[in-house]
Amino acid sequence: MAFDLQAYFTRIGLQGEAKPDLETLQRIHLLHTCAIPFENLDVLLRREIRLEIESVFEKLVVAGRGGYCYEQNALLRAALESIGFVVEDLAARVLITQPTEMPPRTHRLLLVTLNQQRYLADVGFGGKTLTSPLRFDMDVVQTTDFGDYQLTQVDGDFLLSTHQQDKWLALYRFDLQPQYLSDFEVANYYVSTWPQSHFCQHLMICLKNADGTTFTQNDRQFNDGQPRTLDDAAEFYQLLQDKFGLRVNHPRYGFSLAEFAAISLP
């Protein structure tokens, strides 16, 4: 299904004129993260994650689902380019789990250029997802409603960190090497099928709220390690719809309570 900018605006609740300016970029960035959840349900359901914009649009907009970075930032890029923004795809190495070795590039993010000023845009990083684009300026603390962020340089790369519990937490590092759909298809297959991938082992769902709070599956203590019953799965299945706004009845991208129970019960 072809990308439809107006349908995307309806999905995120954007009203008024959209122009290639900073105000529009900021509004879209926030509204997107407050309307389209970050989630990896299709990975756990062992479904193929398709990255063509037609598939991404049908899943996240038409079907009312969410997705992860490869889908979320593909959708944001399509919207921004349709408005007239200059957008580039980049790839990052995720550091938030503090890996002992240099991790591969498994995260998709965007670089937006506006009036010769560059901005980092990223609506697909789970609970630490940006809700506002960041100026591509080094060693400057940038305050958002969801926390403070800073870009620094390390060994020729750029490092994004957030301030948490009186210290800086490294989120990911990246360079400015252009990325292509084929690059993301390889990384997407890896993170969605490799048995040790976090996406294959744990349910992840996150939605930002305009009041500066974040709602995740952990707010319900669903992942506290205790055995679950079908009633628990039914409760959370309903929560996905009521709290996260996910639609579950699409013929291709929907999923039944039985399918959800199979992936959510230990």
N, C-alpha and C positions, 0 to 999 in steps of 0.2 A: 504494500500500500504506500503510495507516494506521500512524502512529507507535506503536511499542511500546517502552515504557520499559525493560522487562526485557530485551528483545533488545538495546537500546542498552547496558545495563549489561554484558551478556555480551560485546558487541563491544569494549568498552574494558577489560574485566576488573575491573569494580567488584564487590566483595563486601561484605556487611554492609548495615546499614540506611542509607538515604539520607534525610536530613532537610534542611529549609531552614535550614541553619546554615553557618557559615564553614568548618568542617572538611569538610563534604560538598562545598561549592563548590570548595575547594582540591584535594580528592582527584579530583573529576571533571575539573577543568581539567587537572591533570597527566596523568591516565590517558588522557584523550582525545588529547592531543598525542603520547603515546607509543604509541598504537594505530592512529590514523587518519591516514595521511600527508597532508600538503599536496601536491597535485599538479595539473597542468593538462593531463593527457593527452587529455582529451576535447576541449579547445580545439584542440590540434594535430591531433586526428583529425577536426576540423570537425564535431563533434557539437553539437547544441543543449544548452545547460546550463539545465536546468529548476530553478526555485527553489521550487516548491510543496513543502511538507514531505513529502508522500507520495513524490515523486520523489527528494528528498534522502535520505530514510530508506532507500528501496530501493537506491539507489546506494551510500551510504556504510556502511550496516549490513548489509542483506541480501546485496548483491553483493560486499561486502568491498573496495570501492574507497575512494579518497580524494577530495579535491576542494579548491577554493580558498575564499576568505573567505565568499563568498555562500552556499556550501553548508555549510561547517564551522560557521559561527556560527549558521546557521539550525537545524542539528541540535542544537547546544549549547543554544540558546534553548528549543527544544521540550522538551528533557530537563529543564532547570532549571524551566520553568514547570510541567511535570508533577509535579515534586517540591514545588512551592509557592513558588518564588522569584518576586520581582517583577523583571521584565526589560524593558529598553527597547532598541530598535534605534537605532544611531547610524551616521553615515557620516563618513569621514575622507579627507583629501587626503594622498596618499603623498609623502613628502619624501626617502626614503632614497636615491633616485637623484639627489638634488640638482638638481631641475629649475630652469631659468632663469626660468620664469614660474610663476604660481600654478596648480597642477594641479587638475583636477576632483575631485569626491568619488567615488573608485572603490574604497573599502575599507569593508567592513562590520565593525562591532564592537558590543559589548554593554555596557550599563550595568546593573549589578545592585544593587538596594537591599535591605539586610538590617539590620534593627534600626536604621533611620535612618542607617546608614553606607552610602555608595555605593562600589561596586567596578567597576573596568574589567576586563572579561573579553574575551579575544580568542584564539581557537584557530586563526586562519587568516591568519597573516602570514609564511608561508614560514620561512626560516632564523632570522628574528628573532621568531618566534611566542612569545608569553608562555606559560609553563608554569604560572603561578600568577596568580590575579586580583590586581590592584593596588588598594590603597585610593585612593579619589578625593581625595587630599590633594595640595596644591601644594607644590613646592619641598622635597620630602622624598625623599631617596635610599632606594629600596626594593630590598633585596637578595634575589635569588632564586638558586636553584641554577644558573641559566643566565645570570647576570649582574645588573648593577645597572641600575635604571630610575628615571626621574624624570618627574613631570608638572609642567609650568610653564604660565604663561599668556602669550600673545603676541597683541596686537592684538584682544583679545576672544575669541580661540580658546584651546583647550587643546592643548598640545604634549607628545607622548610622545617621550622620548629614552632612549637606552641608552648606557652608558659603554663605550667601545671604544678600545683603543690610546691610553690616557691622555687621551681627549677625549670629549665628549658628541656622539653621532650622533643627529640628528633623524630619527625614524621616520615620524610622521604628525601632522597637526593636525586638530582637529575642534571642533565646537560641540555643544550639547545639543538641537538641533532634531530632533524626532522624525522617524524615517524609516519608510516604508511599503513593502510588497512592490513596489508600482509603481515606487518610486524605485530599488530594487535591480534590478528587471527592466531598466530603461533602462540603468543603469550596467553591469550584467552583459552585456547585448548589446554595448555599446560595447567593453569590454575583451576580449571573447571573439571579436570579429569585425573590429575595426579593425586593418588590416595592420601598423601601427606599434606596436601593443600588445606589451609584453614577453611577455605570455601567448601571443601568436600567433607569436612568433619563437624562443622558447627553451623547452626542456624544464625544468621546475622540479619537483623532488620533495624532500621533507624529512620526516624523522621524528625526534622527540625520543627520547632514551633516559633512563631513570630515574637513570642515573649522572651526569647533568649534561652529557652530550655530545649532539651533533646529527649525524645522518648525512644527507648530501645526495648528489645525483648527482655533484657535484664531488669527492667523496671517492674516486671511482673514476677521476677525470680523464677522464670521458666527454666533457666539453665543452672539450677542449684545442685544438680547431681542426684536428685531424688527420683525414684521410679515414678513414672507417670501412668495414668489410666486413660481410657478413651474419653471419659468426661473432661479430663484436663485438656486433651487435644481439642475437643469440641469447644471448650471455653476459649482457648487460644485461637482457634480457627475463626471464631466470631470476633475476637479481638483484632485479628488481622484486618477484618472488614470495618469494624466500628472505630478503632483507634488509629490504624495506619491507613485507612481508606482504600485498601486493596480490593479490587473486584476479583471474584473467584469463579465467575460463570461464563467466561469467554470460551468458545468452542476449542480454540487452540491453546490459549495461554491461561485458562482457568485450571482449577484443580479441586477435587472433591475432598470431603472430610476424611474419607478412607485413605486417599493418597497422602494427605497431610499427616494423618496419624501414623502412617507407615514410616515417615522420615523423622517424626518428632518424638516418638515413643522409644525408649531405650530397649 
